[in-house]
Amino acid sequence: MRSARKLSRFLTAFAAAVFHVAVLGGVGTSAAEAGVLRRSRD
């Protein structure tokens, strides 16, 4: 169970990183960036 939990956590972080890059490369609104940064801090 631990490895599965670690994997899901990695996938979540990876998805967040991809989304962040997409936002920065696309619209790049400060509101979206702040939301992503807030989530990564959790």
N, CA, C, O and CB atoms as a CASP TS submission, in Angstrom:
PFRMAT TS
TARGET T0000
AUTHOR 0000-0000-0000
METHOD Language model
MODEL 1
PARENT N/A
ATOM      1  N   MET     1       0.829  -1.205   0.000  1.00  0.00           N
ATOM      2  CA  MET     1       0.000   0.000   0.000  1.00  0.00           C
ATOM      3  C   MET     1       0.868   1.262   0.000  1.00  0.00           C
ATOM      4  O   MET     1       0.507   2.279  -0.593  1.00  0.00           O
ATOM      5  CB  MET     1      -0.940   0.002   1.219  1.00  0.00           C
ATOM      6  N   ARG     2       2.005   1.179   0.668  1.00  0.00           N
ATOM      7  CA  ARG     2       2.856   2.365   0.764  1.00  0.00           C
ATOM      8  C   ARG     2       3.367   2.793  -0.608  1.00  0.00           C
ATOM      9  O   ARG     2       3.358   3.976  -0.945  1.00  0.00           O
ATOM     10  CB  ARG     2       4.036   2.099   1.700  1.00  0.00           C
ATOM     11  N   SER     3       3.813   1.811  -1.395  1.00  0.00           N
ATOM     12  CA  SER     3       4.351   2.127  -2.716  1.00  0.00           C
ATOM     13  C   SER     3       3.257   2.715  -3.613  1.00  0.00           C
ATOM     14  O   SER     3       3.511   3.638  -4.387  1.00  0.00           O
ATOM     15  CB  SER     3       4.960   0.866  -3.368  1.00  0.00           C
ATOM     16  N   ALA     4       2.046   2.176  -3.503  1.00  0.00           N
ATOM     17  CA  ALA     4       0.930   2.677  -4.303  1.00  0.00           C
ATOM     18  C   ALA     4       0.609   4.115  -3.908  1.00  0.00           C
ATOM     19  O   ALA     4       0.301   4.953  -4.755  1.00  0.00           O
ATOM     20  CB  ALA     4      -0.317   1.778  -4.129  1.00  0.00           C
ATOM     21  N   ARG     5       0.688   4.380  -2.623  1.00  0.00           N
ATOM     22  CA  ARG     5       0.398   5.725  -2.139  1.00  0.00           C
ATOM     23  C   ARG     5       1.470   6.700  -2.632  1.00  0.00           C
ATOM     24  O   ARG     5       1.179   7.835  -3.009  1.00  0.00           O
ATOM     25  CB  ARG     5       0.314   5.744  -0.593  1.00  0.00           C
ATOM     26  N   LYS     6       2.709   6.227  -2.617  1.00  0.00           N
ATOM     27  CA  LYS     6       3.828   7.048  -3.081  1.00  0.00           C
ATOM     28  C   LYS     6       3.663   7.355  -4.569  1.00  0.00           C
ATOM     29  O   LYS     6       3.918   8.473  -5.016  1.00  0.00           O
ATOM     30  CB  LYS     6       5.183   6.333  -2.820  1.00  0.00           C
ATOM     31  N   LEU     7       3.234   6.352  -5.323  1.00  0.00           N
ATOM     32  CA  LEU     7       3.061   6.520  -6.759  1.00  0.00           C
ATOM     33  C   LEU     7       1.965   7.533  -7.060  1.00  0.00           C
ATOM     34  O   LEU     7       2.141   8.411  -7.904  1.00  0.00           O
ATOM     35  CB  LEU     7       2.737   5.179  -7.417  1.00  0.00           C
ATOM     36  N   SER     8       0.835   7.413  -6.371  1.00  0.00           N
ATOM     37  CA  SER     8      -0.275   8.341  -6.594  1.00  0.00           C
ATOM     38  C   SER     8       0.142   9.760  -6.234  1.00  0.00           C
ATOM     39  O   SER     8      -0.269  10.725  -6.877  1.00  0.00           O
ATOM     40  CB  SER     8      -1.512   7.921  -5.772  1.00  0.00           C
ATOM     41  N   ARG     9       0.970   9.872  -5.189  1.00  0.00           N
ATOM     42  CA  ARG     9       1.439  11.189  -4.764  1.00  0.00           C
ATOM     43  C   ARG     9       2.350  11.786  -5.835  1.00  0.00           C
ATOM     44  O   ARG     9       2.287  12.981  -6.125  1.00  0.00           O
ATOM     45  CB  ARG     9       2.183  11.095  -3.409  1.00  0.00           C
ATOM     46  N   PHE    10       3.192  10.940  -6.413  1.00  0.00           N
ATOM     47  CA  PHE    10       4.097  11.387  -7.474  1.00  0.00           C
ATOM     48  C   PHE    10       3.301  11.819  -8.704  1.00  0.00           C
ATOM     49  O   PHE    10       3.602  12.842  -9.319  1.00  0.00           O
ATOM     50  CB  PHE    10       5.094  10.266  -7.846  1.00  0.00           C
ATOM     51  N   LEU    11       2.281  11.031  -9.057  1.00  0.00           N
ATOM     52  CA  LEU    11       1.454  11.364 -10.215  1.00  0.00           C
ATOM     53  C   LEU    11       0.740  12.693  -9.999  1.00  0.00           C
ATOM     54  O   LEU    11       0.616  13.494 -10.926  1.00  0.00           O
ATOM     55  CB  LEU    11       0.430  10.250 -10.486  1.00  0.00           C
ATOM     56  N   THR    12       0.270  12.927  -8.770  1.00  0.00           N
ATOM     57  CA  THR    12      -0.414  14.185  -8.457  1.00  0.00           C
ATOM     58  C   THR    12       0.547  15.354  -8.609  1.00  0.00           C
ATOM     59  O   THR    12       0.201  16.380  -9.195  1.00  0.00           O
ATOM     60  CB  THR    12      -0.998  14.153  -7.025  1.00  0.00           C
ATOM     61  N   ALA    13       1.757  15.193  -8.077  1.00  0.00           N
ATOM     62  CA  ALA    13       2.766  16.249  -8.176  1.00  0.00           C
ATOM     63  C   ALA    13       3.161  16.474  -9.636  1.00  0.00           C
ATOM     64  O   ALA    13       3.353  17.611 -10.066  1.00  0.00           O
ATOM     65  CB  ALA    13       4.011  15.892  -7.332  1.00  0.00           C
ATOM     66  N   PHE    14       3.280  15.387 -10.389  1.00  0.00           N
ATOM     67  CA  PHE    14       3.647  15.478 -11.804  1.00  0.00           C
ATOM     68  C   PHE    14       2.560  16.207 -12.591  1.00  0.00           C
ATOM     69  O   PHE    14       2.856  17.062 -13.427  1.00  0.00           O
ATOM     70  CB  PHE    14       3.883  14.072 -12.395  1.00  0.00           C
ATOM     71  N   ALA    15       1.301  15.863 -12.318  1.00  0.00           N
ATOM     72  CA  ALA    15       0.180  16.512 -13.000  1.00  0.00           C
ATOM     73  C   ALA    15       0.157  18.001 -12.672  1.00  0.00           C
ATOM     74  O   ALA    15      -0.094  18.830 -13.546  1.00  0.00           O
ATOM     75  CB  ALA    15      -1.160  15.851 -12.599  1.00  0.00           C
ATOM     76  N   ALA    16       0.420  18.337 -11.407  1.00  0.00           N
ATOM     77  CA  ALA    16       0.434  19.740 -10.990  1.00  0.00           C
ATOM     78  C   ALA    16       1.555  20.492 -11.704  1.00  0.00           C
ATOM     79  O   ALA    16       1.378  21.634 -12.128  1.00  0.00           O
ATOM     80  CB  ALA    16       0.602  19.852  -9.456  1.00  0.00           C
ATOM     81  N   ALA    17       2.713  19.835 -11.833  1.00  0.00           N
ATOM     82  CA  ALA    17       3.850  20.466 -12.513  1.00  0.00           C
ATOM     83  C   ALA    17       3.534  20.709 -13.983  1.00  0.00           C
ATOM     84  O   ALA    17       3.828  21.777 -14.520  1.00  0.00           O
ATOM     85  CB  ALA    17       5.111  19.592 -12.381  1.00  0.00           C
ATOM     86  N   VAL    18       2.936  19.715 -14.630  1.00  0.00           N
ATOM     87  CA  VAL    18       2.567  19.850 -16.040  1.00  0.00           C
ATOM     88  C   VAL    18       1.554  20.976 -16.213  1.00  0.00           C
ATOM     89  O   VAL    18       1.656  21.777 -17.141  1.00  0.00           O
ATOM     90  CB  VAL    18       1.993  18.523 -16.585  1.00  0.00           C
ATOM     91  N   PHE    19       0.574  21.029 -15.309  1.00  0.00           N
ATOM     92  CA  PHE    19      -0.445  22.080 -15.365  1.00  0.00           C
ATOM     93  C   PHE    19       0.202  23.448 -15.185  1.00  0.00           C
ATOM     94  O   PHE    19      -0.135  24.400 -15.888  1.00  0.00           O
ATOM     95  CB  PHE    19      -1.529  21.852 -14.288  1.00  0.00           C
ATOM     96  N   HIS    20       1.131  23.537 -14.239  1.00  0.00           N
ATOM     97  CA  HIS    20       1.826  24.796 -13.970  1.00  0.00           C
ATOM     98  C   HIS    20       2.584  25.262 -15.212  1.00  0.00           C
ATOM     99  O   HIS    20       2.530  26.436 -15.578  1.00  0.00           O
ATOM    100  CB  HIS    20       2.796  24.637 -12.778  1.00  0.00           C
ATOM    101  N   VAL    21       3.291  24.330 -15.856  1.00  0.00           N
ATOM    102  CA  VAL    21       4.037  24.661 -17.070  1.00  0.00           C
ATOM    103  C   VAL    21       3.078  25.110 -18.170  1.00  0.00           C
ATOM    104  O   VAL    21       3.369  26.056 -18.901  1.00  0.00           O
ATOM    105  CB  VAL    21       4.875  23.451 -17.545  1.00  0.00           C
ATOM    106  N   ALA    22       1.944  24.438 -18.286  1.00  0.00           N
ATOM    107  CA  ALA    22       0.959  24.782 -19.306  1.00  0.00           C
ATOM    108  C   ALA    22       0.415  26.186 -19.068  1.00  0.00           C
ATOM    109  O   ALA    22       0.218  26.956 -20.009  1.00  0.00           O
ATOM    110  CB  ALA    22      -0.189  23.759 -19.316  1.00  0.00           C
ATOM    111  N   VAL    23       0.176  26.507 -17.805  1.00  0.00           N
ATOM    112  CA  VAL    23      -0.346  27.834 -17.458  1.00  0.00           C
ATOM    113  C   VAL    23       0.698  28.905 -17.767  1.00  0.00           C
ATOM    114  O   VAL    23       0.383  29.948 -18.340  1.00  0.00           O
ATOM    115  CB  VAL    23      -0.751  27.892 -15.961  1.00  0.00           C
ATOM    116  N   LEU    24       1.946  28.632 -17.380  1.00  0.00           N
ATOM    117  CA  LEU    24       3.019  29.607 -17.617  1.00  0.00           C
ATOM    118  C   LEU    24       3.254  29.791 -19.113  1.00  0.00           C
ATOM    119  O   LEU    24       3.489  30.905 -19.583  1.00  0.00           O
ATOM    120  CB  LEU    24       4.326  29.159 -16.923  1.00  0.00           C
ATOM    121  N   GLY    25       3.189  28.686 -19.856  1.00  0.00           N
ATOM    122  CA  GLY    25       3.432  28.756 -21.288  1.00  0.00           C
ATOM    123  C   GLY    25       2.226  29.287 -22.059  1.00  0.00           C
ATOM    124  O   GLY    25       2.368  29.796 -23.171  1.00  0.00           O
ATOM    125  N   GLY    26       1.045  29.168 -21.466  1.00  0.00           N
ATOM    126  CA  GLY    26      -0.176  29.611 -22.134  1.00  0.00           C
ATOM    127  C   GLY    26      -0.640  30.966 -21.640  1.00  0.00           C
ATOM    128  O   GLY    26      -0.015  31.988 -21.923  1.00  0.00           O
ATOM    129  N   VAL    27      -1.730  30.971 -20.908  1.00  0.00           N
ATOM    130  CA  VAL    27      -2.312  32.221 -20.430  1.00  0.00           C
ATOM    131  C   VAL    27      -1.399  32.864 -19.391  1.00  0.00           C
ATOM    132  O   VAL    27      -1.050  34.040 -19.502  1.00  0.00           O
ATOM    133  CB  VAL    27      -3.715  31.977 -19.836  1.00  0.00           C
ATOM    134  N   GLY    28      -1.013  32.080 -18.373  1.00  0.00           N
ATOM    135  CA  GLY    28      -0.098  32.588 -17.357  1.00  0.00           C
ATOM    136  C   GLY    28      -0.730  33.640 -16.464  1.00  0.00           C
ATOM    137  O   GLY    28      -0.071  34.613 -16.097  1.00  0.00           O
ATOM    138  N   THR    29      -2.000  33.462 -16.107  1.00  0.00           N
ATOM    139  CA  THR    29      -2.655  34.426 -15.231  1.00  0.00           C
ATOM    140  C   THR    29      -2.119  34.293 -13.816  1.00  0.00           C
ATOM    141  O   THR    29      -1.876  33.182 -13.344  1.00  0.00           O
ATOM    142  CB  THR    29      -4.181  34.231 -15.248  1.00  0.00           C
ATOM    143  N   SER    30      -1.933  35.411 -13.142  1.00  0.00           N
ATOM    144  CA  SER    30      -1.382  35.395 -11.784  1.00  0.00           C
ATOM    145  C   SER    30      -2.292  34.612 -10.843  1.00  0.00           C
ATOM    146  O   SER    30      -1.813  33.972  -9.906  1.00  0.00           O
ATOM    147  CB  SER    30      -1.189  36.832 -11.261  1.00  0.00           C
ATOM    148  N   ALA    31      -3.587  34.658 -11.085  1.00  0.00           N
ATOM    149  CA  ALA    31      -4.542  33.949 -10.226  1.00  0.00           C
ATOM    150  C   ALA    31      -4.308  32.440 -10.321  1.00  0.00           C
ATOM    151  O   ALA    31      -4.285  31.753  -9.300  1.00  0.00           O
ATOM    152  CB  ALA    31      -6.004  34.297 -10.623  1.00  0.00           C
ATOM    153  N   ALA    32      -4.136  31.929 -11.524  1.00  0.00           N
ATOM    154  CA  ALA    32      -3.899  30.496 -11.711  1.00  0.00           C
ATOM    155  C   ALA    32      -2.561  30.101 -11.094  1.00  0.00           C
ATOM    156  O   ALA    32      -2.450  29.056 -10.454  1.00  0.00           O
ATOM    157  CB  ALA    32      -3.929  30.128 -13.213  1.00  0.00           C
ATOM    158  N   GLU    33      -1.550  30.941 -11.290  1.00  0.00           N
ATOM    159  CA  GLU    33      -0.225  30.649 -10.727  1.00  0.00           C
ATOM    160  C   GLU    33      -0.299  30.588  -9.209  1.00  0.00           C
ATOM    161  O   GLU    33       0.277  29.692  -8.592  1.00  0.00           O
ATOM    162  CB  GLU    33       0.807  31.715 -11.168  1.00  0.00           C
ATOM    163  N   ALA    34      -1.004  31.532  -8.609  1.00  0.00           N
ATOM    164  CA  ALA    34      -1.138  31.563  -7.149  1.00  0.00           C
ATOM    165  C   ALA    34      -1.841  30.299  -6.663  1.00  0.00           C
ATOM    166  O   ALA    34      -1.470  29.741  -5.631  1.00  0.00           O
ATOM    167  CB  ALA    34      -1.918  32.824  -6.694  1.00  0.00           C
ATOM    168  N   GLY    35      -2.853  29.847  -7.401  1.00  0.00           N
ATOM    169  CA  GLY    35      -3.582  28.640  -7.018  1.00  0.00           C
ATOM    170  C   GLY    35      -2.677  27.421  -7.062  1.00  0.00           C
ATOM    171  O   GLY    35      -2.725  26.575  -6.169  1.00  0.00           O
ATOM    172  N   VAL    36      -1.851  27.329  -8.099  1.00  0.00           N
ATOM    173  CA  VAL    36      -0.930  26.192  -8.229  1.00  0.00           C
ATOM    174  C   VAL    36       0.105  26.227  -7.120  1.00  0.00           C
ATOM    175  O   VAL    36       0.410  25.199  -6.515  1.00  0.00           O
ATOM    176  CB  VAL    36      -0.235  26.200  -9.605  1.00  0.00           C
ATOM    177  N   LEU    37       0.650  27.419  -6.851  1.00  0.00           N
ATOM    178  CA  LEU    37       1.673  27.549  -5.811  1.00  0.00           C
ATOM    179  C   LEU    37       1.092  27.175  -4.458  1.00  0.00           C
ATOM    180  O   LEU    37       1.755  26.521  -3.652  1.00  0.00           O
ATOM    181  CB  LEU    37       2.239  28.983  -5.772  1.00  0.00           C
ATOM    182  N   ARG    38      -0.137  27.585  -4.208  1.00  0.00           N
ATOM    183  CA  ARG    38      -0.785  27.288  -2.931  1.00  0.00           C
ATOM    184  C   ARG    38      -0.962  25.782  -2.771  1.00  0.00           C
ATOM    185  O   ARG    38      -0.775  25.245  -1.679  1.00  0.00           O
ATOM    186  CB  ARG    38      -2.151  28.004  -2.831  1.00  0.00           C
ATOM    187  N   ARG    39      -1.323  25.099  -3.861  1.00  0.00           N
ATOM    188  CA  ARG    39      -1.536  23.645  -3.800  1.00  0.00           C
ATOM    189  C   ARG    39      -0.220  22.910  -3.578  1.00  0.00           C
ATOM    190  O   ARG    39      -0.171  21.945  -2.815  1.00  0.00           O
ATOM    191  CB  ARG    39      -2.207  23.143  -5.092  1.00  0.00           C
ATOM    192  N   SER    40       0.836  23.353  -4.231  1.00  0.00           N
ATOM    193  CA  SER    40       2.130  22.671  -4.096  1.00  0.00           C
ATOM    194  C   SER    40       2.677  22.827  -2.683  1.00  0.00           C
ATOM    195  O   SER    40       3.410  21.961  -2.207  1.00  0.00           O
ATOM    196  CB  SER    40       3.145  23.221  -5.120  1.00  0.00           C
ATOM    197  N   ARG    41       2.333  23.917  -2.009  1.00  0.00           N
ATOM    198  CA  ARG    41       2.805  24.131  -0.638  1.00  0.00           C
ATOM    199  C   ARG    41       2.152  23.146   0.327  1.00  0.00           C
ATOM    200  O   ARG    41       2.760  22.752   1.322  1.00  0.00           O
ATOM    201  CB  ARG    41       2.521  25.572  -0.191  1.00  0.00           C
ATOM    202  N   ASP    42       0.931  22.756   0.036  1.00  0.00           N
ATOM    203  CA  ASP    42       0.245  21.776   0.892  1.00  0.00           C
ATOM    204  C   ASP    42       1.008  20.460   0.828  1.00  0.00           C
ATOM    205  O   ASP    42       0.615  19.487   1.471  1.00  0.00           O
ATOM    206  CB  ASP    42      -1.250  21.576   0.452  1.00  0.00           C
TER
END
